[in-house]
Amino acid sequence: MTATSTEAPDPKNDLAQGLCEVMAAIDRRGWCDGTGGNFSCVLRRQPLALLMAPSGVEKGGLKPCDLIVVNGKAEVIEGKGRASAETLLHLAIVAQREAGAVLHTHSQAATLLSRLANFKGDPLEAEGWQLTIKGLEMLKGLQGIDSHEQQIAIPVLPNDQDLARLSQRAMGPLIEAPFGILISGHGLYAWGDDLTMAKRHLEILEFLLEQHWRELLLRNLGNGMVTTT
Ligand SMILES: [Zn+2]
């Protein structure tokens, strides 16, 4: 006869399982090739602890036991492995937007478009870079948007290997960011109130970015055809 367990389920296990499934799905989309990208969920807020993938490993095949827990200073407090230097940016997004999960991809579309963003104001003021998108039904997948006519402006920050400086620079643009921010030549950070919303926002933003570069390409091809005939 099998003894019935009276232990309460551990919410960390469910969160870890969910995060691994999301990372596997993102990997299948080709948004974190190699050891690219990083992914985190808020495990608790007081004191702050993030459940996240360790640095320098392929994210698609991770199991819950492979994950690490990181404190509010980006120090590993549970599990084996290093915390990514980009943990500081995850922490900045959690702090500034009260995000429950942060998903960071190195997709083709995000990397490409982050280098083509229009300047707003002085191009030397990196905080002024943004990528605007409007006119697409899929915009409505972002929380708070109910019409394709609404425009979003995704902030674009210059890449920086000094993550403390990059995170500090991100704090201002994060306030108005539409659940996503681009790092130039690097990738996309998307977030949401919980893992489900973060995944939804990531998928929507990746769709919008894909759509945007394809549209730019077709328009330019069209222009080329006009000038050569
Ligand atoms: Zn990265």
Boltz pocket constraint, residues with backbone or C-beta under 6 A from the ligand:
constraints:
  - pocket:
      binder: B
      contacts: [[A, 36], [A, 37], [A, 38], [A, 86], [A, 104], [A, 105], [A, 106], [A, 186], [A, 187]]
      max_distance: 6.0
